[in-house]
Amino acid sequence: MNISYLFLIPIIPLVVFLVLGIFNKKIKPAVSGWIGVAGLATSTILSFYAAFQYFFVTGKLDGAYQTFTKKTVWLNFTDTLHIDLGILIDPISIMMLIVVSTISLMVHIYSRGYMKEDPGYTKFFAFLSLFTFSMYGLVLATNLFQIYIFWELVGVSSFLLIGYYYTKNSAVAAAKKAFIVTRFADFGFLIGILIIGFYTGTWDFETLNNPEGAAIANWASTSFMGLSVLTWALILIFIGGAGKSAMFPLHIWLPDAMEGPTPVSALIHAATMVVAGVYLVARLFPMYYFVEEGFVLNIVAYVGAFSSLFAAIIAITQTDIKRVLAFSTMSQIGYMMMALGVSGYDGHEGVGYMASMFHLFTHAMFKALLFLGAGSVIHAVHSNYLKDMGGLRKHMPITNITFLIAALAIAGVPPLAGFWSKDEILVAAFENSQFLYSIGILVAGLTAFYMFRLYFGIFWGKETNYAHKPKESPRSMTIPLVILAIFSIVVGFIPFSEYVTADKLGFVAHLNYPLAATAVLIGLIGIIFAWIFYKKENDLAERFANAFGIFYRWTSNKFYFDELYLFITRKLIFKRISAPIAYFDKKFVDGTMEGIGNKTLVVANKIKGIQSGKVQDYAFGFISGVVVLAIVFIYLWTN
Amino acid sequence: MELSSFFLMRHEMVLLAIALILIIAEILIPKQKKSSAVHLAIFLFGIHTALGFFPLEESSLFGGMFRTNSLIHFFKNVLNIGVFILLLQSADWIQEKIVKLNRGTEFFILLFFSLLGMYFMISAGDFLMFYIGMELSTIPVAALAAFELVKRTSSEAGIKLILSAALASGISLFGISLLYATSGSIYFHDIIEVITSNNLTILGFVLFFAGLAFKISLVPFHFWTADVYEGAPISVASYLSVISKGAAVFILMILMFTVLRPLMEVWENMIYVVALATMFVGNLFALRQQNMKRFLAFSSIAQAGFILLGLITGTQLGTASVVYFVMIYIFSNLAAFGVVQAISLKTGKENIDDYNGLYRTNPKLSLIMLLALFSLAGIPPVAGFFGKFFLYTAAASEGYYFLVFLAVVNVTISLYYYLLVVRAMFLRTNENPIPFFNNKLYMRLGLGITVIGILVLGVYSPLYDYIYELSAVFNQ
């Protein structure tokens, strides 16, 4: 399969970014929007074409999907250890291409309406293109170092976009928080990369992931504190992934990241960048599975399951609709992580891996739809809070219907997309551990509940006294909603297990009827509870909140995790550790350096006279130099 | 000898032809249209630069007096590109100031003859050719330094350069004659066979080294540099600091790595000492400079000290890192000189204080200057970082850890004064800033190429691999 043309996919957004960035002020906003959309549409077409070619025409050899790479050496360290730049095509990278392209294109189109009045319109599209370029680069990376480069680039673009409303203090604080928390996690990632480079001598995914290869075969050769060094490396890499994917306890940045414009939340903080952590684990899945008999995968599974439950509980009590969606995202990513964690490798045992990727795919569609729908609502009522909404179904019919479809999809109601992927995840969890399965099923119920709390709260209930009468969003915003709604209905029917599997061979997945029925039942119960509580205005919800008292306050304050972090950083780290270090640094380190600097300047002043401007002096210096060198090297140095 | 083998001297012959065409053009072009000679010269040199990229065989001529191989050929191309950028950057100055004096063509003729001398110098196969080349490359530059006859400082620069150069070349020639005395030949390939490390040879080498060290402006042979750079026209200072220095470094490296390798024990220690002296003296003097040209003069002395880090190794890695660094250095320094040139031409201002608040009025020039200074200081990801990185790698791989450490200390010092300029441009305010102006096409091109070079050369790694391969020629 010739994959050279795929280089265009990342390059086009990069070019768009450069054009929009350089000619920022010179391009009319209307034009810059179209440039962005046109560029991304081209990349999207190429991605779909590549996916078709790969899955249906040339990708298979002897029943297994092949890995194609095209790369060039960028920096050489040793014969095997070098940093390459290139693209790698295999089922998951193609799948991610589709996700990134589709969502990004929809968000681009949507932003033309949503950001219409914004003064920084061109800049916004430039940032979107930068993000899309970085995300493509991340997805297509051929080696750990390349993925790390683009990993940081998506971090930067995310930082820029969260802090897009840079005149707002909370947005700036949120951007910083996101950057610092993920950077902190990336530090672990980097150390993991360096360990892998040092002990296996390669960063190349193909070499690392080969189950018979040296990296996997010799995992036990060096150990450190009771575990193999590679296990440590994989744990560190998972920390990096957990930071980016907002897994407990590194999740605190994600809710705040909602300060960014809503299309950005849909693109970055729902569908693409936040699932990079899942993608990273999937990318290195053979290593995770074989090294130390999958020890790290247990960590992945439990961290995922806990995050999933934790976030779902918090989501119930949030009143900012974007924050509800943010916690919902965190919860669903926890689901994906859990599925990866319980997965096996061969054939049907790899159902967890397949389910995780499947859910990533369907989740991207309906979660982006939810965010864009929320954006449409916010656009209409100019508020993020549930209390300012209600009864909008009459005013915004398209948003209402599409939002409902997405909510049903995420609640796992058949035959929508979320049902199929969630079912596979529950099957995988069930086959592995009853405990994880019960968490999964509990989360499914909670998800259905908080999602319909949101839905009824926005579109039903009592109509608030709106200052302006809310009206349906313009066509540029509703078209992406409709398209994504269609996707949210149909993508569940894709037989994912034939295309995307851990061993790349494909298998036939069957619906497990008892499990599916249980999940659907739980989901419906959740919806019914939400119906009772929120469909009509009543004081049931309030009474429950009062009855649960402390528990309610804890959850609505996100279990005080932000406060905990503040306490740890401000009171403990800053005061007890940083302050003494800073004192030492100022007095001793800086003092020494400043002393050296001052001395240097003094010396520079003193020797100024040598440069007298007289040629005679120069000739004298010249001859003296020759004489001294001659004497030193003839008489003193050599015997 | 076949006539076709003269084509090995393609670079030299084409350049000579261009110089001759310009002499004829000087006669034929009427006085009112003299500025067209500038276009002609740049056009012809552009063709010459392009022609240089056609591959060339590896061989020698005139019984070994003249030789060429892939690395020498590559280096001539690098020099060509440097000179071409320099011409683009000088074009406006020549048209506005020099053509009026009816000396526009002369500038090019002198410059091209000097470059021709450098070709012969780096292609030399014996000391005679080397010496003639060195002289040919120096003397026209002295005339160029004194080119702005109306300025007293320019004449002073010319006379200082020619006096210092005469001294240096005399000492160098004396050193060559001592080498001849001990080995009985002036041909490099004969000398390799017989040369041994004895006192007379060492003395010969030290004297010979002093001559080249003068051109590279290594301490203590650097005194002329600052005065000449300050007084001479900016184009000439720029030429001296990049092209002339680059060529001298290259031939010194070739000679030390091949002919003088038996003396390695001596020269590696000597380079060690000289490198340290050069880095520290260059940096310490640069700290205090107020004039941009003097500032760049001392910065270029310090840079020469860094180049010696690659020279000390005597390995293929060393050769590659030196050639690579010189190439990047040419782009970075030309960018810096180009900005100084542009500002000086429009406003006559050359002091660092004059640059206060430049970013507010001329953001593009400030950004180019920023890139150039970052590249000179070696801040990633611009090219200069990679250049220095490979020099350190080369020196460290031969075990010179302490030298590399001191070099890093020096980078820190240099960062201070480079950032002084950056601070002036970006953070300082000025009541009377340099007003906004647009550059003409040639200057824009000249600056544009350097910017591309600074941004691309470092990260485009195949280039380094290519140079590394070529470097095998002198390191069997």
Interface residues (C-beta under 8 A of the other chain):
Chain A: T72 V73 W74 L75 N76 G597 T600 L601 V603 A604 N605 I607 K608 I610 Q611 G613 V615 D617 Y618 A619 G621 F622 I623 S624 G625 V626 L629 A630 V632 F633 I634 W637 T638
Chain B: I159 K160 L163 S164 L167 A168 I171 S197 N199 I202 L203 V206 L207 F209 A210 F214 V219 P220 F221 F223 W224 A226 D227 E265 V266 N269 M270 V273 V274 V281 L284 F285 L287 R288 I413 Y416 V459 S461 P462 D465
